[in-house]
Amino acid sequence: MNVSWNTMEGRSLLGAFGLAAAISALVTALILRRRLGAALDQPDGWRKQHHGPIPRLGGLPLFVVLSGGWLIALVLHGGLWLDYLPLMLGNAAVFAVGLLDDFRPLGAKVKLAGQIGAALLLYSMGVSVDVLSNPLGQGSLQLGFWSLPVTVLWLVAVPNVINLVDGMDGLAAGVGLLLCLTLAIVAGHNDQMQAVWLAVLMAGAICGFLGFNLPPAKIFLGDGGAYLLGFFIASLSLKSSQKGSVMAALLVVVTAMGLPILDTAFAIMRRAVRGVSIFSADADHIHHRLMLLGYSKTRALMALYGACLMLSLAGLSILLFRGMILPVALAVFCLGALGLARYLGYVRRWGSLREQWRHALARRRKLEHWRAHALALEFDIERCVDLAQFEQLLRGRLQWLGLLAVGHAPLTVLRLSDGREACFASVDDDSSQAWLQRRALDAFVDPLELALQRWNALPPCVAKPVNEAPP
């Protein structure tokens, strides 16, 4: 391994880290000072409980540092730095998709198409997974045709995993910082010094941004920042690994990402059982559960940082010991995942797991019933002669859910495409139904949008009063 903190190279890397952090902090401060009216994350009183609108342009300082550092290195040294042009183009494409979504939501399908396009761009320019070596010994597997889907899956999955954990101040950025430092060590182990420099530059950029992103956050990564960070990690892990050791290098990254991957697995299983899209947001991630258990934001964040650090060290040990501890690490991880599921309350009691499963399926059926009501309302609206008749139908549908909007404080606010808000309130205080009610109301967005298109107004029973303060 060529990187040593006692060498000129090591001191240069420290200097680059500090300079990247300073530039990132300066760009972030300028964004906050300009107080841009667009790309703001509005609180919703449910998942987003921050106070007031917060900019979602945290990816901008990361992109400025990364692209600027690469361009300077290309001008001064050229040569091998030109080999990283595919990475820069792919990262720029993914960042552009996320940034556009920060300004105006593009929809999950459009964003996924953009991510796949960026992955295909890298593949066409020679950045791919072609050979999977045996981390435990000799031998390798030639992927052949499967090289394309495996490469695209890797380059698309990692950004979405990072984006999924970007629901708590400082979490995604802190996880990204640890992953970039881990990648720098992996690249140094494989004598890929250009990759070391890029990883250190990104780590420095994250460090400068993180000072503004820790609780209470003044700025968020946004989709642009989360996608850029995840795609950078995924693409650099491919580029920095030697063909003969690509499996070991990817195992390091997968192990280091153990916490985000586990959170993603919990989310997919949870949403599949509940009958909602795996891309839908909820307030049941690991950090949400920790705060429900009494952790403050800072304590929860430090606990998650500690877990990520331990997993990063475990990943590096797999590389340094040539995979010999992989079975032990996998067993410990599986046992830890089961224990975490019980501790966080995803599984109340192992003995009552079947009963919990039946209860979840019953909630799913009830949710599907409500979606059917919302869909029927979309058809009914075409037969309504005026807004008053539509309001009467809407009230009838909502009574099945136990929601009203008159004489009660708002329980849920739905923001529509033109910025108007529809407010709903519960007729009882049964907090256990809050999640189900929220999901049911999400299904009513489309009928309300149709009402706006037809009458340019919302039914009075859900329209937000003019003199009501924002929630």
N, C-alpha and C positions, 0 to 999 in steps of 0.2 A: 504494500500500500504506500503510495507516494506522498500522501498528505501528512505533514507533521507540523505541529504548532511551533517548532523550534527552527523552521526553515523560512526562507524568504517567501516561498509559496504560501505557507501557512499564514504569515503576517499579511500578505497581500489579500488573502481570502477574508481575514478579519477586517481589514480596511474596506474591502468591497461590501461586506455585510453591514458595517456601520454607515457607509455612504448610501447604500440602498435603503436602509432604515430611515435616514435623514430625509432623503428625497421623497420617499413614500409618505412620511409624516407631513412634509411641506405640502405635497399635492392634496393630501386629505384635509389639511387645515384650510387650503384655498377653496376646496369644494364646500366645506362647512361655512366659510365666510361669504361665499356667493349666495348662499341660501336659495338654491335652485327650486323653483316651484314645481318642477316635474320630477319624476322618479322618486316619489315619496311613499313611504310605507305607512299607511294609516292604521291606527289601532282599531280592533273590532270588538274588544271586550271579551273575547273568547280565547283564541290562540295568541293573538297579538295584544298584549296587555301593557305595552309601553305607553308613555304619556306624550301625546302629540305626534305629529308626522315626523318621520326620520328619513333622511336620504338613503337611497339604496345604490349608491354609486361607489361602493367600496372596492369594486373590481378595477376601477380606473387607475388608482395609484399603483396597483400590482402590475397592470398591463404597461403602464408608462415605464416603470423600472425594468421590467423584463425585456420589453422590446428595445428600450433605449440602451440597456447594457449590452444586448446582443449586437445591435447596430454599431456601437462603439468598438466592440471587439472585432467585428467583421472589417471595419475600416482600418483598424490598427494592425490586425494580424492576418485577416483573410483565411485562406487555407482551410483547415478543418472546421472553422466556424461556419463556412458555407454549407457543410453537411447538416447543420441544424436548421436550415431554411424550411424544410417540411414541417418541423415542429412549430416554428414561429407562425407559419401560415395557418396550420390547423388550430393552434391556440387563438390566433386572431379571429378566425371564423367562429369558433365556439363563444368567444367573448362577445362578438358582435351580436350573436343570437340572444345571449343572455341579457346584454345591455338593452337591446330593442324591447325585450320582454319587461325589463324594469321600467321603461317609459310607458309602454302600452302592452298589456298581456297578449301574448301570441297564441296561447292554448298549448296543451301538452303535446298534441300531435305535431304541430309546427316546430316546437322546440326539439322534439325527438328527431324529426326529419333533418333539422339543422345539425344536430350532433352526429347523426349517421353520415351526413354529407362530409363533415370535417374528418370523421374517421376514415371514410373512403378516400379522401384526399391524401391522408398520410399513407394509407396502404398503397395507393397508386404511385407514391413517391418513394417506396421502398422501406417504410417503417412498418414492420409486421412481426408476428409471432410465427416463425417457420418451423422451429425445432423445439421440442420440449425434452430437456435432459432429465435424467433420473437424479434427483438430489441426494439419494442414498447410496449411489454407486455409479457404475458404468452403464452405458447404454443411453439411447435417446429415441424419441418418437418423431418421425417426419410427418408433419400435419398435412402436407399436400393441399388438396382442395379446402380442407377445414381451416387453413391458415386465415382465409378471409373472414368467415364468421367469428372465429375466436378473437381475431384482432379487433374487429368492430365491436364485439361484445365487451371486451376489456375497455376500449376507449370510450364507450358509451356508459357502461355501468359505473365506473369510478366517479365521473362528474355527478351522476345522479345520487350516488351514495353520499358524497360530500354535501350536495345541496339538501339532502334529506335531513342531515343533522344541523343544518343552519337555521335552527329555531330558537337558539338561546344566545344571548350576548356573549361573544368571544369564543364560542365553542368550535365552530367550523374553522375559524382562523387559527386558533390554538392547535387543533388537530392537524391542520395543514402545515403549520410551522414545524411540528415534530416529524411529519412525514417528509418534508423537504430536507431536514437535517439528516434523517435516515437515508434518503436517496443520495445525499452527498457522500455519505460513508460508503454506500454500495458502489457508487460510481468510482470513488477513490480506490476501492478494493479491486475494481476491474480496470484500473488505469485509464479511465475516461475523464480526463481533466476538464474538458469543455463542459461536460455534464455536471461536474462538481461545481464549477463556477456558476452555471445557470441555477442549480439548486440553492447555492448560497445566496445568490441575488434575490431569488424568490423568497427565501427565508427572511432575508433582511427587509424586503418589502412588506412582508406579513408582519414582522415585528414592529415596523413603523406605524402600520395601520392599526395594529392590535391595541395600541395605547388609546385609540379613540373608540374601539369596539368592545372593550371590557365593560361589565355592568357598572352603571347604566350606560348603554351604548349611545354614542352621538351619531353614528353612521353604521349602516349595515353593509355586508358584502353584496347583497342582492343576487339575483340569478347570474348576472354577468361575472361577479367575483367568484361565486361558488363553482360555476361551470369552468371558468378559467383555471381555478386552483385544482379542481379535480382532473381536468384534461391535461394540465401540465404534469401532474403526478403520474397519470397513466402513460402519457407519451414519453416522458423522460425515463420512466422505468424500463420501457422497451428499448429506447435508444442507448441507455447507459449500460445495458447488460450485454455481455458477450454471447454470441450464438450458442456456445457450448454450455453456458450456465444461466440461460434465460429463465428456466424453471425455478432455480434457486432464487434469482433476483425477484421474480414475481411473487414467490412465496414470502419473501421478506416484506414486500409491500402489502400483500394480503394479510399477513399476521399483524403488521403495524396498524392496519386499518380494521383490526378485529372489532373494536367498539362500534364504529359506524356501520360495519357490515352486520353486526348483531342487531343493532337498532333497526336497520333496514329489514332484516329477516323477521323481527318481531312485528314491524309495521305491515309487511306483506301478509303474514299469517293473520294478523288482527283484522286487516281490512278485507281479506278474502272471506273470513268467517262472518264478518258483519255484512258482507254483500255490497261493499262500496269499491270504487276504483282504487287500485293500488297507488295511483297518482294523487288521490285526494288527500287533503291535509287533515290532521287531527291534533288533539292536545294530549296524546298518550305516549309520547316518546320517552326515552329513558330519563332525560333531564326533567320532563314534566313530572314523572313519577317520583323522582328524588325530591322535588319541591313539595309534592303532596305528602311525602314522608316527614316533612319538617325542615329539610335542608334550605338554607338561604341560597340565593343565586350564586354567591361567591363560593360557598362551601360545595355546592353541587358542581360548579365549574372546576374547582380544584380537585375534587374526587375524580371527575372524568379525565382531567389532564393527567392525573397520576395513573389511571388505568391505561391511557394511551401510551404513556411513557414506558410502562412495564411491557406492553405489547410490542412496542418498537424495539426494546432491548431483546425480547424473545425472538423477534424476527431477525435481528442481526446475529443472534446466536445460531440460528439455523444456517445462515450463510457462513459464519466463521467455523462452525463445526461440521460443515458439509452435510447438513441434514440429519445428522445422527440423533439429534434430540427431537426431531419432528414428531414421532409417535407420542412422546411424552407431552410435548406442547399441545398437540391436538387433543389428547385425553384431558389435560387440565382445562383447555378452553371449553370443551363440551360440558364438563362438570361445572365450570364457572357459569356457563350460559344457563344451565338448569337452575343453579342456585340463585342467579340474578333474576330469572323469571319468577321464582317464588318470592324473593325479597321485595321485588317491585310490585307484586300483586297481579301480574299477568296470569299467574296460576294461584288461586286462593289456597287450595289444599290439593295435594296430589291425589288423595283419596276421593275427592269430589270432582275430579276433572271431568268425568262423564256428565255430571249434573251441570257443570259450568258450560260444557259444550252444548248441551241441549238448550240452556238459557240463551246462549249466543245465537243459536239457530232460530229461536223464537223471535229474538229482536230483529234478526235479518228478515224474517218473513213479515214482520210488522213494518219494517222500513220499505220493503218491496210493495206492500199494500199502499203506503203513502205515495210512493212514486207513481203508482197506477192512478191515484187520485189526481196528482199533478198533471199527468199526461192526459187524463180525461178532460181536465180543465182547459188544456191547450186546444182541444177539439171543440169544447163548449163555447169558447170565446168567439168563435166564428159565427155562432148563432145568436150571440147577445146583441140586442138592438142599441144598448147604451152602457155607459160605465156603471150605472146604478144596478142594472141587471147582473153585470159581471161581479159586482161587489157582493150581491146576495149569494151568488154561487160560491164565491171565495169564502164567505163567512161559513157556509155550510160545510165546505171541505175542512176548514181549520178547526171546526168544533170537534171533529173526529180526533184531532191531535191534541185538543185541550189548550188551544192558543187563542188569545184575543189581542186587541191592540188598543182598546178604549178603557180608560180608567185604571191602567196599570203601568208601572215603569217598564221601559223596554227590556226584554230579555235578549233579543237578537236583532241585529240590524243587518239587512241585506243591501249591499251597495250595487246599484245597477250600472249599466254601461254608460249612461249619460251623467252619472254622478249623483242622481237622486237616491234616496234611501227609503226602504220599507222597514217599518218597525213592528215587532211582534212581542207579546208579553204572555206569560203563563197564567192560567187561572188558578194554579196551585203552586206550592213551594217544593214539589218533589224534585230535588236536585238530581236524583238518580236517572231521571228521564231527560236531562239536559242534552246529552250527546245525541240521543235519538231524535229529540225535537229539532236540534240544529240541522242534522242531516235531512230530516223531512222537509225543513224549510228551504234548504238548498235546492230541492227539486222544484220549488215554486218560483225560482228565478225566471225561467223561460216564460211561463204564463204572464208574469208581471211585465217582462220585456215586451211581450205581444200587446199588452194593454197600453203600454207607453206608445208603441208604434201606431196603434189604432186611434187612441183618444188623447194622446199627449198628456196623460195624467195618470196618477195612481189612484186606486180605490181609497176613499177617505178613511176606511177602517185600518189601513196600514200606512197611509202617507204620514211622513214625519211632520209634526207641527212646526210652523215657521218659527215660533218663539222658543222652541226646545233647543237646549244647548247640545253640542255634539257629545256623543257618549265617550 
